[in-house]
Amino acid sequence: MATTQDISNANIAAAGVCEDQPTERIFDYVLDHCRHGDINAYLEDQIGPEFGAYRHRWRQAHNLEIETDFPMHISIESQLKCNYRCTMCTYSDPEAIAKQHYDDVLSEELYDQIIEEAGEHGCPSINLNVLNEPLLDKETPRRIKKAKDAGFLDIRMNTNASLLTETMAEAIIDAGLTRLYVGLDGATAETYEKVRIGGNFEKVVKNVERFLEIRNAKGLTLPILRVSFVRMNINEHEIPAFMEFWQEKADMVTIQEYQPPTPEDAFIGQHAASKRVPDDYTCPQPFERVTIKGNGNLTPCCAQYSYKLTIGNVKENGIHSLWNSPKLKNLRRHMKEGTWDQLPVCKSCLESSYLFSK
């Protein structure tokens, strides 16, 4: 009898895996179905050859083949605030979220500084959230527009879609968003609301479907819609139904491996029985991106406890300086040499996420 993993992986394989393929040492923690075929080729058709050139360089960085002079992607957290308490997220543990708490809200001055510096260095990609729900920030549509005007090719946003009203959908579409990523993690209200604490399944599905109606009525193909499902023990049985419902609606459907927000026993226990485990792994994120918090702190990845790896503050040093700092160069060296186990935070992250096996 086929397992849940067999079914979900077979569905995705039959439809076409469309994100960058892993090399022998780089394990992609997502399985993607794209109804347009290869997503990068599709977006290149919509945006132009410069998008294809950017994704080629991304693959080189992802495979640790090149080190760029400036990050290829910037994720910005405007404030540490969310309206959900999802079981796979730091917000579900008051003690864990308190350890990285800050009161700052990203100022327009700092956002403009980030956009200006990134534009000067030709940074192609930006994401408008990290551990925050971006639609809680009323400035998000205007910031998308600023990024578009600054020349970013790939403008992304992850949301739980609870606040994706018709007005907000219009605003982010018109602002120039490239990719809208919605986390759903269930095919039924019962499962969804066990995972995404504080969410309303029916409301969110209606919001997402209405977003598609508005975009399509405008005759637009962007932003593409990706719906994602984090594979955990509480929901993995619903992967086939999730795929069946969304694969002809969304542009992409993604099944993600669960990554504990902290390496504590309570979070480790949520891994799916069908979790994929690579033979070997090293992290490409310090070669691709940086994360900037609302207080200006810069970290080298999007891990939920990356605050422990803070490189510096962009208010004081700027992105280029921090990206080329000895601290971040040393981190990249360890990843390339496969000696990440000498870095306590990275070791804890990789062993509890990618390499953890029940």
Secondary structure, 3 states (H helix, E strand, C coil): CCCHHHHHHHHHHHHCCCCCCCCCCCCCCEEEEECCCCHHHHHHHHHCHHHHHHHHHHHHHHCCCCCCCCCCEEEECCCCCCCCCCCCCHHHCHHHHHHCCCCCCCCHHHHHHHHHHHHHCCCCEEECCCCCCHHHCCCHHHHHHHHHHCCCCEEEEEECCCCCCHHHHHHHHHHCCCEEEEECCCCCHHHHHHHCCCCCHHHHHHHHHHHHHHHHHCCCCCCEEEEEEEEECCCHHHHHHHHHHHCCCCCEEEEEECCCCCCCHHHHCCECCCCCCCCCCCCCHHHHEEEECCCCEEECCCCCCHHHHCCEEHHHHCHHHHHCCHHHHHHHHHHHHCCHHHCHHHHHHHHHCCCCCC
